[in-house]
Amino acid sequence: MATTRSIWLTLLLVLAMSPAQAQNSDAPIWTTEPTPIDRSKQSYERLPAKTVARDSRIWIVVPQRITVLDNRSFKAGETTYELADIRAIKPKRLCVSIEGGRWPCGRMASIHLGNLVRGKRMLCDVEQGEERLSLSRCVIGARDVAAAIIRQGYGMALRDDALLSVQAEAQKLKAKGLWRNPKCAADFDSC
């Protein structure tokens, strides 16, 4: 790269000279001797340093062997992880479908979380609680973990505007999980 730059500078200097100067000048364009450079006498334009936003999230490697506690929390070793901004569904909860049949929504939600995170690397904001690590803004690749749970109808959004909009879309479609029953949108705990 330095040689290419030198060639271009030489070419520019030669083009800047008049034809008479170019023929009469045998002086070298650059020196072959070490020459001290006084940076205080240089008047080059200095560009400000480029600022790069740093992601404050932390990588969490979820092992293959985890214990899923409910639709938003799991245990790996002695550490319990809990996804923030999702309302929990008890693992033994039975839900009523729109046709009137009962189905194990709590168990299905727990299975979904296990399949989603088991053996994966998650990038999350981590907050240390008394008993648990609270995880927020978690992604696996480009997939938002909390949004995936809510989109499948295996959780309800709390407080987060992005998750609330994902929930509203899923409820309109009425295709998956708890959102198949319109009563769940009105009363999440007893549908």
C-alpha positions in Angstrom: 0.0 0.0 0.0 2.9 2.4 0.8 4.5 1.8 -2.6 1.2 2.5 -4.4 0.8 5.7 -2.4 4.4 6.7 -3.3 3.8 6.1 -7.0 0.6 8.2 -6.9 2.4 11.1 -5.1 5.2 11.0 -7.6 2.7 11.0 -10.5 0.9 14.0 -9.0 4.1 16.0 -8.5 5.2 15.3 -12.0 1.8 16.4 -13.4 1.9 19.5 -11.2 5.3 20.6 -12.8 5.4 22.6 -15.9 7.0 20.7 -18.9 10.1 22.9 -18.6 10.5 22.2 -14.9 10.1 18.4 -15.5 12.8 18.3 -18.1 15.3 20.6 -16.3 14.9 19.1 -12.8 17.1 16.2 -11.9 16.6 16.7 -8.2 15.1 13.7 -6.4 11.5 14.0 -5.4 12.2 12.3 -2.0 15.3 11.9 0.0 17.2 8.7 0.5 18.5 10.0 3.9 16.6 9.8 7.2 14.9 13.1 7.6 13.4 14.4 10.9 9.8 15.4 10.7 8.4 18.2 12.9 4.7 17.5 13.2 4.0 20.9 14.7 4.9 22.5 11.4 2.6 20.2 9.4 -0.7 21.6 8.5 -2.5 18.4 7.4 -6.2 18.2 8.0 -6.9 15.9 10.9 -10.2 14.0 11.0 -11.8 13.2 14.3 -11.5 9.6 15.5 -14.5 7.4 14.5 -16.6 6.5 17.5 -18.0 3.0 17.5 -20.9 2.1 19.7 -20.0 -0.8 22.0 -22.6 -3.5 22.8 -22.7 -3.9 26.6 -24.4 -7.4 26.4 -22.6 -10.5 27.5 -22.3 -13.9 25.8 -24.0 -16.8 27.7 -23.3 -20.3 26.6 -26.3 -22.5 27.5 -25.2 -26.2 27.9 -27.2 -29.1 26.5 -28.1 -30.3 30.0 -30.5 -27.7 31.5 -33.5 -27.9 33.7 -36.4 -25.8 32.3 -38.4 -24.4 35.2 -41.1 -22.6 33.2 -41.6 -20.7 30.0 -39.1 -18.0 30.9 -36.5 -19.5 33.3 -34.1 -22.4 33.3 -31.3 -23.7 35.5 -27.8 -24.7 34.3 -25.7 -26.1 37.0 -26.2 -24.0 40.1 -27.2 -20.9 38.2 -30.8 -20.0 37.5 -31.5 -17.7 34.5 -34.7 -15.8 34.0 -35.8 -13.9 30.9 -37.1 -10.5 31.8 -40.3 -8.8 30.4 -42.2 -12.2 30.0 -45.0 -13.3 32.2 -44.5 -16.8 33.6 -46.7 -19.8 32.8 -46.7 -22.5 35.4 -45.4 -25.8 33.9 -48.4 -27.7 35.1 -51.0 -25.3 33.8 -53.8 -26.6 31.6 -55.4 -24.3 29.1 -58.7 -24.4 27.3 -58.7 -24.2 23.5 -61.3 -22.3 21.6 -63.0 -25.6 20.8 -63.3 -26.3 24.5 -60.6 -29.0 24.8 -57.9 -28.8 27.4 -54.2 -28.9 26.5 -50.9 -28.7 28.5 -50.0 -25.1 27.7 -47.5 -24.8 30.6 -45.6 -28.0 29.5 -45.6 -26.9 25.9 -44.3 -23.5 26.8 -41.5 -25.0 28.9 -40.5 -27.4 26.1 -40.5 -24.4 23.6 -38.0 -22.5 25.9 -35.8 -25.6 26.2 -35.7 -26.1 22.5 -35.0 -22.5 21.9 -32.0 -22.1 24.2 -30.5 -25.5 24.8 -26.9 -25.8 23.5 -26.9 -22.2 22.1 -25.0 -19.0 22.6 -27.1 -16.1 23.8 -26.1 -12.5 23.8 -27.9 -10.8 26.7 -28.0 -7.9 29.1 -27.4 -9.6 32.5 -28.5 -8.3 35.8 -27.6 -10.1 39.0 -30.5 -10.7 41.3 -30.6 -12.3 44.8 -31.4 -15.8 43.6 -31.3 -15.5 39.8 -29.6 -13.9 36.8 -32.1 -11.7 35.0 -31.6 -11.7 31.2 -33.0 -9.0 28.9 -32.5 -8.2 25.2 -31.4 -11.8 24.5 -30.6 -12.8 20.9 -29.5 -16.1 19.5 -28.0 -15.2 16.1 -30.5 -12.6 14.8 -33.5 -14.1 16.6 -34.9 -12.3 19.7 -35.5 -15.0 22.3 -38.4 -13.2 24.2 -40.1 -12.2 20.9 -39.9 -15.9 19.7 -41.6 -17.1 22.9 -44.4 -14.5 22.7 -44.9 -14.9 19.0 -45.5 -18.7 19.5 -48.1 -17.9 22.2 -46.1 -19.3 25.1 -45.8 -16.1 27.1 -47.2 -12.6 27.7 -45.2 -9.5 27.3 -44.6 -7.1 30.2 -43.6 -3.4 29.9 -41.4 -3.7 26.8 -42.9 -1.8 23.8 -41.3 -4.0 21.2 -42.5 -7.2 22.8 -46.0 -5.7 23.3 -46.2 -5.1 19.5 -45.0 -8.7 18.8 -47.8 -9.9 21.2 -50.4 -7.7 19.4 -49.5 -9.2 16.0 -49.6 -12.7 17.4 -53.0 -12.2 19.0 -54.4 -10.9 15.7 -53.3 -14.0 13.9 -54.8 -16.3 16.6 -52.8 -19.2 15.2 -50.4 -20.4 17.9 -50.2 -21.2 21.6 -52.4 -19.3 24.0 -53.4 -16.8 21.3 -55.6 -19.4 19.6 -58.1 -18.7 22.4 -59.3 -15.1 22.3 -60.1 -15.2 26.0 -56.4 -15.4 26.8 -55.8 -11.9 25.4 -58.4 -10.6 27.9 -57.6 -12.8 30.9 -54.2 -14.5 30.6 -54.4 -16.4 33.9 -57.7 -18.2 33.5 -58.1 -19.1 29.9 
